[in-house]
């Protein structure tokens, strides 16, 4: 490619042995057209596309041409999907390389939907426009909600139809992550029973993500400990904003602690802990309230992979790993309580806080009120008709809350500042996403762009924000789909 555009590739993962990957080129597409580009992220990555034309950009973001220094691979991994173990791998994703920014931050640049790989099984390796736009909107919204997440650099149409239940427009998403290494990557290597490969992967992950553990006496155990904290922080963040991942398989849990894979995900409007949106989650395994338990389950699967590296004596290794996994419950509860205190602007701790929090959530559930907007109401931001909030039980609860606010050197300013830092005024509402995707199918990207703009500042009062804040009746029987 004539212009380097400041790409700075150093592809460390592709230097690992072929046990971990397959070298593969993206499959050329017929008629590439760039429909979304994330200018903020372009700047953060120190890239410069100012000197290349629209057609070249479209060719770049569909893999028809590859930047200098790239080295495209599909990564091997396995995973427990809805509890059942299977060997997987990047069936429709191609990692084109690792880009280093000026300040030496390393990012995977990956195409999603760029054609078959050795791991595609029966799939066509392609992706449809709707699901790729959904991932773009929601992953960027998560980033601006201050939740660790993969990011989206671009969406390009391929000019080809792909067959799902009906013919759909094909598209490719360019995804950016601090890496795409998953619990499932470890499961893949562990299933091969090659201890030396497991050790290579462990050392690689520590060098790339957790260099503070390089001199550790027991790297495997210490990595497990770090990951327990990372994943608890992540799921507590999801619970904070009412996010439901929808497909928390072990191959969708990253070792970096970023949210990955925005397939059937959605945000909860009406507060109900059992909320499930995913059409494939028939039993509610990945419902809102089950996310912490599933996180622990996934971490247990990760711990199993590390047993040979924790101790030569298997019984000792299992005992050490189990002890660590069993710290999950207490750690989660402490971090969740801390997060909920912030949502309610409570400074310090009081032994009645848990009751205060649970009583509010119970009232919200019984009265079918909007999760996000209830916290807005408590911050004196009026969004919807206040009918529910005049309820006498709520008023009694509010009185207890206000009494609690007055202890521990609190002040209305401090309390409001704390609440405003963690309670979004706007989230990606399901009906607004559907509206935007529907218009985009007809080649109108105005709604997608407006939605993306609003979601960049979720904690700020913005003009014309109200229509993005009102909850919808859509959720009564709303379903999301995987898109594969």
C-alpha positions, 0 to 999 in steps of 0.5 A: 500500500502506497501510504503507510498511514502510521501503522506500526505492526509488531506481531508477537502472537503470530511468532508463537508456534502454529499450535496457537493459530493458522496463517490466513488471508482475509477473503477478497470482497466484491464491492467494499464500501466504508459506512462507519469510521471511528475518528476518535479511535483513529486519533488514539491509535496515532493513525493517519488516513488523511492522504488515502481516498475513500475507495482505498479506505474501503479496501483496507477495512474489508481486507482487500488490501492489507497494510504494510507490516500486517501478518494475518492469522486466525487464533485457535481457542476452545470454549464451554458454550452454554456449559458444553465444551467444544473446540472452536477458534476464530471461525470468521475473524482474522487478526491482521496484526498488533499495532503499537501506538506512540506511547507503546500501547499494543492493540490487536487489529482484527477483522470480524466477518472476513471469510472462512478460516480453518476454524469455521466448521460449518459457518460461512465466515461472514457477518451481516451489517446489522450485528456489526453495527450493533457491536460498534454502537454497544462496544463504543458505548461501553467504552464511554461508560468507563467499562473495559471493552474491545473497541470498534474502528470501522464497519464496511459493507462487502457488497455481497449478500449473506444467507441467514434466515433471509438474505442480508447485506454482508459487512466487516467490523474492524475490532480493536482489543488489548488482545483477543486471548481468552479463557478458551485459548487456555482451554484449547492448549490444556485440551491438547495436554501439552504442558510446554505449550501451556507454559509458553502461553502463560509466559506470553500472557504475563509478559503482554498483560501482567508484566508485574508478575514476571518474577513471581514464584508461582505465575499460574496462581498469581495470574489466576488471582489477578484475573479473579479481581479483573473479572469481578471488577468487570461484571460489577461494572456490567451490573452497575449499568444494567448490561446483559452480555447474553453469551458468557461462554468461556471463549468470550472471557478475555484474559485482559479483563475487557468485555468481548463479543457483543452478539445477543447483548442488551441493556435492561430497561425495566428492572428484573434480575431474571432479564434475558434477551438472547434468543438462544438462552432458553433457560436463562443461564446468562440472565442479568442476575446469573452473571456473577455466578457464571463469571465464577464458573468460567474462572473455575474452568480457567483454574482447571487449565492451570493445574499442571503449572500451579504445582507438580502435585496435582492434589496440592495444585487443586487445593491452591486453585480451589482456595483462590476460586472460593474467595470470589463470593466475598470479593464480589459482594464487597465490590458490588456493595461499594458500587451500589453505595456509589450509585446511591451517593453513600459515603463511608459504610454503614451496616444497614447499607445492604438492606437499604440497597436490596429494599430499593431493588426489590421495590424497583422489581415489584413496581416494574420501574426503569433501572437507569431512570430510577437513579436519574430520579434520585439525582433529581433528573426527571425523565419519565412521568413520576407516577411510580415514584409517588408510591408510599413505599418508595417515599418511605424508602427515600426517607431512610435513604436521605437519613443515611445520606446525612451521616459520614460527613456527607454533603449534598454536593459530595453525594451528587458528585459521587452519583453522577460519576457512576449513574449514566443518564443515557444507555443504548436503549434497545428500541433506539438501536433497532431504529438505527439498524433498520434505517442503516439497512436502507442506507441511512446512517443518520440515526446510527451516527446520532446515537453514537454521538449521544452515547459518547457522553453518557454522564452529561446532560445533553441537548435533545437527549430525552428521546434516548432516555425514555424506556420502551415497551419493546422489552416485554418480548424483545429478543436479540440474536447471535448474528452468526 
